């Protein structure tokens, strides 16, 4: 789903592999409700963002890092490391 802005919450990690392609990850830590977590992706320099759902039960993301448009890692507040080789798809 394309959207004009990134997800609400704490945007902790932002990484661009070039001027157009980037990711942002974050969320809200546990409190009285379940934690929220998200990864958003842009291919147009941040004009629009697409939410990328991931099937991993980790705390909110602390940081994201990519070496190209496909291979990247995200680290969660609990120390979990998540890897993608498909750009997060």
Secondary structure, DSSP 8 states (H G I E B T S, - for coil): -EESS--SSEEEEEEESSSS-EEEEEEE--SSS--EEEEEEESSTTSSEEE---------EEEEEESSSS-EEEEETTS-EEEESSTT-
